[in-house]
Each structure stands twice: as C-alpha cells, then as structure tokens.
Amino acid sequence: IINCYVASNDIKAVTYSGGIAGSTNQCNITNCYKYNITFNISKNRGQIIGKGENSTIDHIFYDLDNQKLIYDKTNETSTQTNIEQYDTSTFKTTNDNIEIYKLLNQWINNQGTASNLFTLWKSKDDLPAVFQ
C-alpha cells in the first residue's frame, strides 16, 4: 500500500483492527498518513495495522499519541521506520513543524521512477493532504 491516506473513519471490529489494515502478512505500507480514526473496540487495535506478520510500515504520519502503530507485531516479525506524529490542528509534524503534504511529496520526488509515477499531494482546508 503506497501513497495513501485514511481519514474520518469509525472502525467497529471484533478482532484485530488498524487504521489502514486489520490483520496482515507480508504487507508493506509506505508514504501514507491517517487522520481522525475512531476505534470502537477496546483492544487489539493499531493506528496503522492491527496485527502484522512479516509486515513493514515506512514513512508514515499519524495523529494520535500513546497508541501502538502496529498493535501485534507477531513474533516481532514486523517493523516500523520513518514514522512521525503530526498536530491535527496544523497538519505539521510535532518535532520539526513541517507540513506533512510536503514530506509526502518529498518521498515521491525521491522514490518516483518512470515506471512508478505517483500523484503529488497538495494542502487543503478539510484534510491535511489530497491528491493534486
């Protein structure tokens, strides 16, 4: 799953649930963000993945503090790198105060190839980033 976002969802699940994926095996989620996801379950929830086996999240932007991004890493076979929290009132990273759409585009500019073109993001009032 590359270059996506999930926004304003109300997740009601019985088992593992995540903002982007519930239960995964060998799933890679890259250059994505989540915004305003409500979990109506009390356990087994991850901001990005509920249960990940041999899965990776990389270059991810998230909005909630003190919640696991991958709830269950299944024998520690899943990894998370280049993750950053942002402030939902400004849509800027909490550490560097950079707009997340600019960071999403930076990844595209560094990773895009002729065989793998991505649409750029732009700022918008009702979401932190939308496709241009």
TORPA-426667 format. One record per residue (C-alpha): x, y negated, z. Coordinates in steps of 0.001 Angstrom, whole numbers, plus 524288, in hexadecimal, padded with zeros to 5 digits. Layout:
% TORPA-426667
XYZ...
END
This chain:
% TORPA-426667
800008000080000806FF7F3CE7FB3A803C67E55B7FB827F67B7E5C3802147EEC77E03C80D5D7E3717E468815C97DAFB7D9EB81C017CED57D853824607CB517E699826387C4337ED2A831597C9B47FAF5832AA7C16380535839577C84F8123B8393C7C7E681E7B841597D60A822AA83F5C7E25381B8683B2D7E02F80E68834BD7E8C28039282FA97E7477F63F829897EBFA7FB7781C647EC5080A5581DCF7E68C81411827637EE4D820AB827337F972821A381D6A803F782AE2818C480F01825868107C8087D8184C80ED18106D80BF580C9280A337FEBF80F12812497F32180A7E810927E461809578032B7E3DC80F9E7FC307DCA381A647F0387DEA6822CA7E7347D4688283C7DBB87D497831947D98A7E342832D27D0A97E78083DED7D1F07F557843217C5B97FA8A849BE7CCE28062284F6C7D4FD8065285BB77E00680F62857AD7E7C1814D184C357E84880801844D87F3C28017983E547F3D17F40C838617F8CC7F9A682B7E7F811808A682CAA7F0AF810DF836867F8B181D42835038048981D8082C3380C868295A8289E81890827198203B813288198F81D508198780C2E81C80814D37FE4D81E3181DFD7F3B68193F81CC57E5068179280FF77E46681F25809647D8B38257A7FFFE7DACD830BA7F79A7D20D839347F5A87D8E1846447FF317D9AA851738017D7E55885A687FBCB7EF9285151803427FA2B84A53804927F8B583BA4805108077C839E27FDA780D7B84538802A581B77843F480F7A81D4483CBF80DB582C3683D1581A7D831858424E820C98244E83F848211882719830D981B67819CC82D33822DF80CFF82D1C8201D7FE7682D108298F7F41582846828FF7E5A3824F781C8B7E31B82C85818987D5BC8315F80D687D025839328069B7C3C6834BB7FDAF7B9AA83ACB7EFCA7BAB7835887ED3E7AC31837077F8A37A84482E307FBAD7B4E1826B4809F27B285829B8813507BC148300A814757BA8183EAB823597BB0983EB7827477B2C5832F981AC17AB198303881A997AF13821C980DE37B0BA81A3880BBD7BF28817D1807A97BD70809AC815417B7FA806F381B927C3DB80D3D812AB7CD0680596816D27C61E7F90A825097C69E7FCFA824247D5817FD8D81D8A7D5AF7F029828147CD137EA43832BA7D5DF7EFDA82C447E2ED7ECA48245E7E0B97E047829137E6BD7D39A823BA7E70F7C5C781D877F43D7C895818947F00A7D5DE812A77E25D7D4EE80ABC7DCEE7E037801617D1A07E109806727C6657E94C7FF6E7C19F7F5697FAB27B3D87F8127F58A7ACE7803FF7E6EB7AB6C8060F7DEC47A61B8112F7D66E7B1FC814437E1597BC2E813A97EFCF7BAE2815F17F2FC7BF978082E7EB9F7C38D7FBF47EFDE7C7C17EE827F31E7BCC97E522
END
